[in-house]
């Protein structure tokens, strides 16, 4: 699964990242690389939560449409690729 992520440089505070397709999926990192690594971990955690609740993983949105959202203006976009086997096994 490949999820678009938008990262904003927060002046004097590092970087904030959001995965728009996953509700409540955001994080912070001191560096861009750190924010992207933390975002990958946060996406896996969120997908595990959805799976545990019996909800299917949301489909990734189209990057071109997401870029048009004014809430994400000024951000840098990345794609986080999560392998299916990275998710926790079902109990």
Secondary structure per residue as TSV (DSSP state, phi and psi in degrees):
chain	resnum	aa	ss	phi	psi
A	1	X	-	360.0	136.1
A	2	X	E	-120.3	117.0
A	3	X	E	-112.4	129.5
A	4	X	E	-68.4	143.6
A	5	X	E	-134.7	137.6
A	6	X	E	-111.7	135.3
A	7	X	E	-121.1	131.7
A	8	X	E	-115.6	138.2
A	9	X	E	-79.8	120.4
A	10	X	E	-100.0	112.6
A	11	X	T	-50.4	125.8
A	12	X	T	64.6	10.6
A	13	X	T	-134.7	6.4
A	14	X	E	94.9	-138.5
A	15	X	E	-131.8	137.6
A	16	X	E	-111.1	137.3
A	17	X	E	-125.1	144.5
A	18	X	E	-134.7	137.2
A	19	X	-	-103.7	97.4
A	20	X	T	-58.4	-26.7
A	21	X	T	-83.5	-9.7
A	22	X	S	-116.9	112.0
A	23	X	T	-56.4	139.2
A	24	X	T	60.0	33.7
A	25	X	-	-116.0	96.1
A	26	X	E	-150.8	160.7
A	27	X	E	-158.7	178.8
A	28	X	E	-136.1	145.7
A	29	X	E	-144.3	152.8
A	30	X	S	-70.6	-31.1
A	31	X	S	-124.9	164.8
A	32	X	H	-60.4	-46.8
A	33	X	H	-60.8	-41.9
A	34	X	H	-64.0	-39.8
A	35	X	H	-65.4	-41.0
A	36	X	H	-67.6	-39.0
A	37	X	H	-64.5	-45.4
A	38	X	H	-64.1	-36.5
A	39	X	H	-64.2	-41.1
A	40	X	H	-60.2	-43.1
A	41	X	H	-65.4	-40.5
A	42	X	H	-66.4	-38.9
A	43	X	H	-62.1	-45.9
A	44	X	H	-60.3	-44.2
A	45	X	H	-60.8	-43.8
A	46	X	H	-66.0	-41.5
A	47	X	H	-64.2	-37.1
A	48	X	H	-62.2	-42.0
A	49	X	H	-62.6	-43.9
A	50	X	H	-63.4	-41.8
A	51	X	H	-63.3	-43.3
A	52	X	H	-63.0	-30.4
A	53	X	T	-84.6	-1.7
A	54	X	T	82.3	13.8
A	55	X	-	-95.7	141.4
A	56	X	-	-73.3	154.3
A	57	X	-	-67.2	138.5
A	58	X	-	-68.8	150.0
A	59	X	-	-72.0	145.9
A	60	X	-	-71.3	137.7
A	61	X	-	-75.7	165.4
A	62	X	-	-78.4	126.7
A	63	X	H	-56.4	-41.5
A	64	X	H	-61.1	-38.5
A	65	X	H	-72.0	-41.4
A	66	X	H	-62.3	-38.7
A	67	X	H	-61.6	-26.5
A	68	X	T	-78.6	-12.3
A	69	X	-	-71.6	120.3
A	70	X	G	-62.0	-21.9
A	71	X	G	-64.1	-20.9
A	72	X	G	-107.5	9.9
A	73	X	T	-58.5	139.1
A	74	X	T	84.3	-2.2
A	75	X	-	-87.8	162.4
A	76	X	E	-103.2	132.8
A	77	X	E	-97.5	144.5
A	78	X	E	-141.9	163.2
A	79	X	E	-115.5	126.0
A	80	X	E	-101.8	120.8
A	81	X	E	-99.5	114.3
A	82	X	-	-107.2	122.3
A	83	X	-	-76.1	141.4
A	84	X	G	-54.2	-39.1
A	85	X	G	-75.8	-3.4
A	86	X	G	-78.5	-17.8
A	87	X	S	-74.9	150.5
A	88	X	-	-63.9	143.4
A	89	X	-	-67.7	151.8
A	90	X	-	-69.1	146.8
A	91	X	-	-80.5	360.0
